[in-house]
C-alpha cells in the first residue's frame, strides 16, 4: 500500500486510532534460533510484521530481555517492551502490550511474529468489519474480530475497546485463546491464506520460502 492509499484508509475509519502489538517472546526451541530475527523477503520476521502493521497504525513489540537491545536496534521508532517473566504463558505478554497501548487507541491488533502476512489485506478487512459492526449498535460491546480463510481462523486478531478492557482484568496465567473465546469472536472472511501461517520449524520455513532463512535477511 502506498502512502496515499494508506492515508485514505486511515481517514476512512471515522477517526479510529489503530495500534499493532507484535509478540516476539518465545524461545523458538523447535526452530533452533530466534524467529523474530529470521529472514522473510529480505527483512527479519519482526521488521516484516512491523512494516505491515505500520501501514494501518502505530506499532509496539513485546519480547524477552535478552532480545530487547537487538530488536530496538533494528526497529527505530518502535516501542520494544520487555516481558520480565514470560513463564505464565503467552497471555502475560499480551497484557504487557495492552498496558502500554497509546492513549486514544480504539483498535488493537495482536500479531505473533511467526505468522508473516503477504500484505495488509487481512488487517484492512478486519478494520472494515469492526467499523461496520460497531457503527450499527448503540451499546458497548466486548468484541474481538478474527480473520477466517476456508473455514479456519488465523492471525492477527483485532480487539475493540470493550475487549481490551475485559482482557486487562484477567490474570497473566490465563490462556489467551480461551479468553478470546469467552468474548465470542466475530469471524471475518478473507481471501488470503497467509493468515493461517504459523512457522515453528526450519522445514516449514524452507517449504514456504524455498530457502533456510538466516538472521537479518541473510540466507544460510
Buried (B, 14 or more C-beta within 10 A) or exposed (E): BEEEEBEEBBEEBEEBBBBBBBBBBBEBEEBEEBBBBBBBEEBBBBBBBBBBBBBBBBBBBBBBEEBBEBBBEBBEEBBBBBBEEBEBBBBBBBBBBBEEBEEEBBBBBBBBBBBBBBEBBBBBBBBBBBBEBBEEEEEEBBBBBBBBBEEEBBBBBBBBBBBBEBBEEBEBEBEBEEBBEBBEBBEBEBEBEBBBBEBBEBEBBEEBBEEEBEBBBEEE
